[in-house]
């Protein structure tokens, strides 16, 4: 019985992770993709371009979230996601920087 419960808990954790990834992808598609893709704005890091994101990520995720919330360059405060939480911004940044 314990093994069954353990297996079910791992499965539930996997489903929860899939939901988080789908939610992050949905926010990205609605709020970030226009500017952070190859056809988007010039001179900003493109999603999946590890070299462009490396110096930014070296600042630390907390500093990156603060930068998004304050706005930077052509990006307005909170980018295009006025209702995002700090955790969602962190997930979006990680997704754009690493594809994960």
Phi and psi in radians as a Rosetta constraint file:
Dihedral C 1 N 2 CA 2 C 2 CIRCULARHARMONIC -1.078 0.35
Dihedral N 2 CA 2 C 2 N 3 CIRCULARHARMONIC -0.688 0.35
Dihedral C 2 N 3 CA 3 C 3 CIRCULARHARMONIC -1.135 0.35
Dihedral N 3 CA 3 C 3 N 4 CIRCULARHARMONIC -0.669 0.35
Dihedral C 3 N 4 CA 4 C 4 CIRCULARHARMONIC -1.118 0.35
Dihedral N 4 CA 4 C 4 N 5 CIRCULARHARMONIC -0.788 0.35
Dihedral C 4 N 5 CA 5 C 5 CIRCULARHARMONIC -1.113 0.35
Dihedral N 5 CA 5 C 5 N 6 CIRCULARHARMONIC -0.685 0.35
Dihedral C 5 N 6 CA 6 C 6 CIRCULARHARMONIC -1.112 0.35
Dihedral N 6 CA 6 C 6 N 7 CIRCULARHARMONIC -0.784 0.35
Dihedral C 6 N 7 CA 7 C 7 CIRCULARHARMONIC -1.081 0.35
Dihedral N 7 CA 7 C 7 N 8 CIRCULARHARMONIC -0.738 0.35
Dihedral C 7 N 8 CA 8 C 8 CIRCULARHARMONIC -1.133 0.35
Dihedral N 8 CA 8 C 8 N 9 CIRCULARHARMONIC -0.654 0.35
Dihedral C 8 N 9 CA 9 C 9 CIRCULARHARMONIC -1.169 0.35
Dihedral N 9 CA 9 C 9 N 10 CIRCULARHARMONIC -0.658 0.35
Dihedral C 9 N 10 CA 10 C 10 CIRCULARHARMONIC -1.147 0.35
Dihedral N 10 CA 10 C 10 N 11 CIRCULARHARMONIC -0.691 0.35
Dihedral C 10 N 11 CA 11 C 11 CIRCULARHARMONIC -1.117 0.35
Dihedral N 11 CA 11 C 11 N 12 CIRCULARHARMONIC -0.755 0.35
Dihedral C 11 N 12 CA 12 C 12 CIRCULARHARMONIC -1.097 0.35
Dihedral N 12 CA 12 C 12 N 13 CIRCULARHARMONIC -0.708 0.35
Dihedral C 12 N 13 CA 13 C 13 CIRCULARHARMONIC -1.086 0.35
Dihedral N 13 CA 13 C 13 N 14 CIRCULARHARMONIC -0.690 0.35
Dihedral C 13 N 14 CA 14 C 14 CIRCULARHARMONIC -1.115 0.35
Dihedral N 14 CA 14 C 14 N 15 CIRCULARHARMONIC -0.730 0.35
Dihedral C 14 N 15 CA 15 C 15 CIRCULARHARMONIC -1.159 0.35
Dihedral N 15 CA 15 C 15 N 16 CIRCULARHARMONIC -0.678 0.35
Dihedral C 15 N 16 CA 16 C 16 CIRCULARHARMONIC -1.100 0.35
Dihedral N 16 CA 16 C 16 N 17 CIRCULARHARMONIC -0.722 0.35
Dihedral C 16 N 17 CA 17 C 17 CIRCULARHARMONIC -1.112 0.35
Dihedral N 17 CA 17 C 17 N 18 CIRCULARHARMONIC -0.714 0.35
Dihedral C 17 N 18 CA 18 C 18 CIRCULARHARMONIC -1.075 0.35
Dihedral N 18 CA 18 C 18 N 19 CIRCULARHARMONIC -0.666 0.35
Dihedral C 18 N 19 CA 19 C 19 CIRCULARHARMONIC -1.135 0.35
Dihedral N 19 CA 19 C 19 N 20 CIRCULARHARMONIC -0.741 0.35
Dihedral C 19 N 20 CA 20 C 20 CIRCULARHARMONIC -1.095 0.35
Dihedral N 20 CA 20 C 20 N 21 CIRCULARHARMONIC -0.783 0.35
Dihedral C 20 N 21 CA 21 C 21 CIRCULARHARMONIC -1.109 0.35
Dihedral N 21 CA 21 C 21 N 22 CIRCULARHARMONIC -0.721 0.35
Dihedral C 21 N 22 CA 22 C 22 CIRCULARHARMONIC -1.134 0.35
Dihedral N 22 CA 22 C 22 N 23 CIRCULARHARMONIC -0.696 0.35
Dihedral C 22 N 23 CA 23 C 23 CIRCULARHARMONIC -1.153 0.35
Dihedral N 23 CA 23 C 23 N 24 CIRCULARHARMONIC -0.760 0.35
Dihedral C 23 N 24 CA 24 C 24 CIRCULARHARMONIC -1.092 0.35
Dihedral N 24 CA 24 C 24 N 25 CIRCULARHARMONIC -0.768 0.35
Dihedral C 24 N 25 CA 25 C 25 CIRCULARHARMONIC -1.082 0.35
Dihedral N 25 CA 25 C 25 N 26 CIRCULARHARMONIC -0.692 0.35
Dihedral C 25 N 26 CA 26 C 26 CIRCULARHARMONIC -1.132 0.35
Dihedral N 26 CA 26 C 26 N 27 CIRCULARHARMONIC -0.739 0.35
Dihedral C 26 N 27 CA 27 C 27 CIRCULARHARMONIC -1.138 0.35
Dihedral N 27 CA 27 C 27 N 28 CIRCULARHARMONIC -0.761 0.35
Dihedral C 27 N 28 CA 28 C 28 CIRCULARHARMONIC -1.005 0.35
Dihedral N 28 CA 28 C 28 N 29 CIRCULARHARMONIC -0.827 0.35
Dihedral C 28 N 29 CA 29 C 29 CIRCULARHARMONIC -1.069 0.35
Dihedral N 29 CA 29 C 29 N 30 CIRCULARHARMONIC -0.611 0.35
Dihedral C 29 N 30 CA 30 C 30 CIRCULARHARMONIC -1.537 0.35
Dihedral N 30 CA 30 C 30 N 31 CIRCULARHARMONIC -0.476 0.35
Dihedral C 30 N 31 CA 31 C 31 CIRCULARHARMONIC -2.066 0.35
Dihedral N 31 CA 31 C 31 N 32 CIRCULARHARMONIC -0.421 0.35
Dihedral C 31 N 32 CA 32 C 32 CIRCULARHARMONIC -2.061 0.35
Dihedral N 32 CA 32 C 32 N 33 CIRCULARHARMONIC -0.526 0.35
Dihedral C 32 N 33 CA 33 C 33 CIRCULARHARMONIC -1.041 0.35
Dihedral N 33 CA 33 C 33 N 34 CIRCULARHARMONIC -0.639 0.35
Dihedral C 33 N 34 CA 34 C 34 CIRCULARHARMONIC -0.987 0.35
Dihedral N 34 CA 34 C 34 N 35 CIRCULARHARMONIC -0.799 0.35
Dihedral C 34 N 35 CA 35 C 35 CIRCULARHARMONIC -1.542 0.35
Dihedral N 35 CA 35 C 35 N 36 CIRCULARHARMONIC -0.544 0.35
Dihedral C 35 N 36 CA 36 C 36 CIRCULARHARMONIC -1.733 0.35
Dihedral N 36 CA 36 C 36 N 37 CIRCULARHARMONIC 0.409 0.35
Dihedral C 36 N 37 CA 37 C 37 CIRCULARHARMONIC -1.998 0.35
Dihedral N 37 CA 37 C 37 N 38 CIRCULARHARMONIC 2.996 0.35
Dihedral C 37 N 38 CA 38 C 38 CIRCULARHARMONIC -1.031 0.35
Dihedral N 38 CA 38 C 38 N 39 CIRCULARHARMONIC -0.536 0.35
Dihedral C 38 N 39 CA 39 C 39 CIRCULARHARMONIC -1.545 0.35
Dihedral N 39 CA 39 C 39 N 40 CIRCULARHARMONIC 0.067 0.35
Dihedral C 39 N 40 CA 40 C 40 CIRCULARHARMONIC -1.468 0.35
Dihedral N 40 CA 40 C 40 N 41 CIRCULARHARMONIC -2.548 0.35
Dihedral C 40 N 41 CA 41 C 41 CIRCULARHARMONIC -1.289 0.35
Dihedral N 41 CA 41 C 41 N 42 CIRCULARHARMONIC 2.491 0.35
Dihedral C 41 N 42 CA 42 C 42 CIRCULARHARMONIC -1.302 0.35
Dihedral N 42 CA 42 C 42 N 43 CIRCULARHARMONIC 2.771 0.35
Dihedral C 42 N 43 CA 43 C 43 CIRCULARHARMONIC 1.103 0.35
Dihedral N 43 CA 43 C 43 N 44 CIRCULARHARMONIC 0.439 0.35
Dihedral C 43 N 44 CA 44 C 44 CIRCULARHARMONIC -2.174 0.35
Dihedral N 44 CA 44 C 44 N 45 CIRCULARHARMONIC 2.724 0.35
Dihedral C 44 N 45 CA 45 C 45 CIRCULARHARMONIC -1.193 0.35
Dihedral N 45 CA 45 C 45 N 46 CIRCULARHARMONIC 2.280 0.35
Dihedral C 45 N 46 CA 46 C 46 CIRCULARHARMONIC -1.486 0.35
Dihedral N 46 CA 46 C 46 N 47 CIRCULARHARMONIC 2.558 0.35
Dihedral C 46 N 47 CA 47 C 47 CIRCULARHARMONIC -1.014 0.35
Dihedral N 47 CA 47 C 47 N 48 CIRCULARHARMONIC 2.299 0.35
Dihedral C 47 N 48 CA 48 C 48 CIRCULARHARMONIC 1.492 0.35
Dihedral N 48 CA 48 C 48 N 49 CIRCULARHARMONIC -0.072 0.35
Dihedral C 48 N 49 CA 49 C 49 CIRCULARHARMONIC -1.541 0.35
Dihedral N 49 CA 49 C 49 N 50 CIRCULARHARMONIC 1.523 0.35
Dihedral C 49 N 50 CA 50 C 50 CIRCULARHARMONIC -0.990 0.35
Dihedral N 50 CA 50 C 50 N 51 CIRCULARHARMONIC -0.672 0.35
Dihedral C 50 N 51 CA 51 C 51 CIRCULARHARMONIC -1.126 0.35
Dihedral N 51 CA 51 C 51 N 52 CIRCULARHARMONIC -0.672 0.35
Dihedral C 51 N 52 CA 52 C 52 CIRCULARHARMONIC -1.233 0.35
Dihedral N 52 CA 52 C 52 N 53 CIRCULARHARMONIC -0.572 0.35
Dihedral C 52 N 53 CA 53 C 53 CIRCULARHARMONIC -1.470 0.35
Dihedral N 53 CA 53 C 53 N 54 CIRCULARHARMONIC -0.396 0.35
Dihedral C 53 N 54 CA 54 C 54 CIRCULARHARMONIC -0.928 0.35
Dihedral N 54 CA 54 C 54 N 55 CIRCULARHARMONIC -0.914 0.35
Dihedral C 54 N 55 CA 55 C 55 CIRCULARHARMONIC -1.145 0.35
Dihedral N 55 CA 55 C 55 N 56 CIRCULARHARMONIC -0.517 0.35
Dihedral C 55 N 56 CA 56 C 56 CIRCULARHARMONIC -1.239 0.35
Dihedral N 56 CA 56 C 56 N 57 CIRCULARHARMONIC -0.786 0.35
Dihedral C 56 N 57 CA 57 C 57 CIRCULARHARMONIC -1.177 0.35
Dihedral N 57 CA 57 C 57 N 58 CIRCULARHARMONIC -0.429 0.35
Dihedral C 57 N 58 CA 58 C 58 CIRCULARHARMONIC -1.103 0.35
Dihedral N 58 CA 58 C 58 N 59 CIRCULARHARMONIC -0.372 0.35
Dihedral C 58 N 59 CA 59 C 59 CIRCULARHARMONIC -1.248 0.35
Dihedral N 59 CA 59 C 59 N 60 CIRCULARHARMONIC -0.352 0.35
Dihedral C 59 N 60 CA 60 C 60 CIRCULARHARMONIC 1.778 0.35
Dihedral N 60 CA 60 C 60 N 61 CIRCULARHARMONIC 2.615 0.35
Dihedral C 60 N 61 CA 61 C 61 CIRCULARHARMONIC -1.137 0.35
Dihedral N 61 CA 61 C 61 N 62 CIRCULARHARMONIC -0.649 0.35
Dihedral C 61 N 62 CA 62 C 62 CIRCULARHARMONIC -1.078 0.35
Dihedral N 62 CA 62 C 62 N 63 CIRCULARHARMONIC -0.723 0.35
Dihedral C 62 N 63 CA 63 C 63 CIRCULARHARMONIC -1.159 0.35
Dihedral N 63 CA 63 C 63 N 64 CIRCULARHARMONIC -0.637 0.35
Dihedral C 63 N 64 CA 64 C 64 CIRCULARHARMONIC -1.158 0.35
Dihedral N 64 CA 64 C 64 N 65 CIRCULARHARMONIC -0.750 0.35
Dihedral C 64 N 65 CA 65 C 65 CIRCULARHARMONIC -1.081 0.35
Dihedral N 65 CA 65 C 65 N 66 CIRCULARHARMONIC -0.770 0.35
Dihedral C 65 N 66 CA 66 C 66 CIRCULARHARMONIC -1.057 0.35
Dihedral N 66 CA 66 C 66 N 67 CIRCULARHARMONIC -0.685 0.35
Dihedral C 66 N 67 CA 67 C 67 CIRCULARHARMONIC -1.123 0.35
Dihedral N 67 CA 67 C 67 N 68 CIRCULARHARMONIC -0.740 0.35
Dihedral C 67 N 68 CA 68 C 68 CIRCULARHARMONIC -1.106 0.35
Dihedral N 68 CA 68 C 68 N 69 CIRCULARHARMONIC -0.785 0.35
Dihedral C 68 N 69 CA 69 C 69 CIRCULARHARMONIC -1.125 0.35
Dihedral N 69 CA 69 C 69 N 70 CIRCULARHARMONIC -0.594 0.35
Dihedral C 69 N 70 CA 70 C 70 CIRCULARHARMONIC -1.486 0.35
Dihedral N 70 CA 70 C 70 N 71 CIRCULARHARMONIC -0.407 0.35
Dihedral C 70 N 71 CA 71 C 71 CIRCULARHARMONIC 1.586 0.35
Dihedral N 71 CA 71 C 71 N 72 CIRCULARHARMONIC 2.686 0.35
Dihedral C 71 N 72 CA 72 C 72 CIRCULARHARMONIC -2.714 0.35
Dihedral N 72 CA 72 C 72 N 73 CIRCULARHARMONIC 2.262 0.35
Dihedral C 72 N 73 CA 73 C 73 CIRCULARHARMONIC 1.012 0.35
Dihedral N 73 CA 73 C 73 N 74 CIRCULARHARMONIC -2.212 0.35
Dihedral C 73 N 74 CA 74 C 74 CIRCULARHARMONIC -1.367 0.35
Dihedral N 74 CA 74 C 74 N 75 CIRCULARHARMONIC -0.199 0.35
Dihedral C 74 N 75 CA 75 C 75 CIRCULARHARMONIC -1.422 0.35
Dihedral N 75 CA 75 C 75 N 76 CIRCULARHARMONIC 2.127 0.35
Dihedral C 75 N 76 CA 76 C 76 CIRCULARHARMONIC -1.245 0.35
Dihedral N 76 CA 76 C 76 N 77 CIRCULARHARMONIC 2.867 0.35
Dihedral C 76 N 77 CA 77 C 77 CIRCULARHARMONIC -0.905 0.35
Dihedral N 77 CA 77 C 77 N 78 CIRCULARHARMONIC 2.327 0.35
Dihedral C 77 N 78 CA 78 C 78 CIRCULARHARMONIC 1.171 0.35
Dihedral N 78 CA 78 C 78 N 79 CIRCULARHARMONIC 0.270 0.35
Dihedral C 78 N 79 CA 79 C 79 CIRCULARHARMONIC 1.003 0.35
Dihedral N 79 CA 79 C 79 N 80 CIRCULARHARMONIC -2.157 0.35
Dihedral C 79 N 80 CA 80 C 80 CIRCULARHARMONIC -2.036 0.35
Dihedral N 80 CA 80 C 80 N 81 CIRCULARHARMONIC 0.398 0.35
Dihedral C 80 N 81 CA 81 C 81 CIRCULARHARMONIC -2.192 0.35
Dihedral N 81 CA 81 C 81 N 82 CIRCULARHARMONIC 1.432 0.35
Dihedral C 81 N 82 CA 82 C 82 CIRCULARHARMONIC -1.178 0.35
Dihedral N 82 CA 82 C 82 N 83 CIRCULARHARMONIC -0.391 0.35
Dihedral C 82 N 83 CA 83 C 83 CIRCULARHARMONIC -1.843 0.35
Dihedral N 83 CA 83 C 83 N 84 CIRCULARHARMONIC 0.164 0.35
Dihedral C 83 N 84 CA 84 C 84 CIRCULARHARMONIC -1.273 0.35
Dihedral N 84 CA 84 C 84 N 85 CIRCULARHARMONIC 2.520 0.35
Dihedral C 84 N 85 CA 85 C 85 CIRCULARHARMONIC -1.535 0.35
Dihedral N 85 CA 85 C 85 N 86 CIRCULARHARMONIC 2.943 0.35
Dihedral C 85 N 86 CA 86 C 86 CIRCULARHARMONIC -1.007 0.35
Dihedral N 86 CA 86 C 86 N 87 CIRCULARHARMONIC -0.695 0.35
Dihedral C 86 N 87 CA 87 C 87 CIRCULARHARMONIC -1.133 0.35
Dihedral N 87 CA 87 C 87 N 88 CIRCULARHARMONIC -0.689 0.35
Dihedral C 87 N 88 CA 88 C 88 CIRCULARHARMONIC -1.184 0.35
Dihedral N 88 CA 88 C 88 N 89 CIRCULARHARMONIC -0.705 0.35
Dihedral C 88 N 89 CA 89 C 89 CIRCULARHARMONIC -1.070 0.35
Dihedral N 89 CA 89 C 89 N 90 CIRCULARHARMONIC -0.745 0.35
Dihedral C 89 N 90 CA 90 C 90 CIRCULARHARMONIC -1.076 0.35
Dihedral N 90 CA 90 C 90 N 91 CIRCULARHARMONIC -0.751 0.35
Dihedral C 90 N 91 CA 91 C 91 CIRCULARHARMONIC -1.126 0.35
Dihedral N 91 CA 91 C 91 N 92 CIRCULARHARMONIC -0.706 0.35
Dihedral C 91 N 92 CA 92 C 92 CIRCULARHARMONIC -1.133 0.35
Dihedral N 92 CA 92 C 92 N 93 CIRCULARHARMONIC -0.763 0.35
Dihedral C 92 N 93 CA 93 C 93 CIRCULARHARMONIC -1.079 0.35
Dihedral N 93 CA 93 C 93 N 94 CIRCULARHARMONIC -0.818 0.35
Dihedral C 93 N 94 CA 94 C 94 CIRCULARHARMONIC -1.059 0.35
Dihedral N 94 CA 94 C 94 N 95 CIRCULARHARMONIC -0.757 0.35
Dihedral C 94 N 95 CA 95 C 95 CIRCULARHARMONIC -1.057 0.35
Dihedral N 95 CA 95 C 95 N 96 CIRCULARHARMONIC -0.798 0.35
Dihedral C 95 N 96 CA 96 C 96 CIRCULARHARMONIC -1.214 0.35
Dihedral N 96 CA 96 C 96 N 97 CIRCULARHARMONIC -0.654 0.35
Dihedral C 96 N 97 CA 97 C 97 CIRCULARHARMONIC -1.347 0.35
Dihedral N 97 CA 97 C 97 N 98 CIRCULARHARMONIC -0.541 0.35
Dihedral C 97 N 98 CA 98 C 98 CIRCULARHARMONIC -2.183 0.35
Dihedral N 98 CA 98 C 98 N 99 CIRCULARHARMONIC -0.239 0.35
Dihedral C 98 N 99 CA 99 C 99 CIRCULARHARMONIC 1.354 0.35
Dihedral N 99 CA 99 C 99 N 100 CIRCULARHARMONIC 0.195 0.35
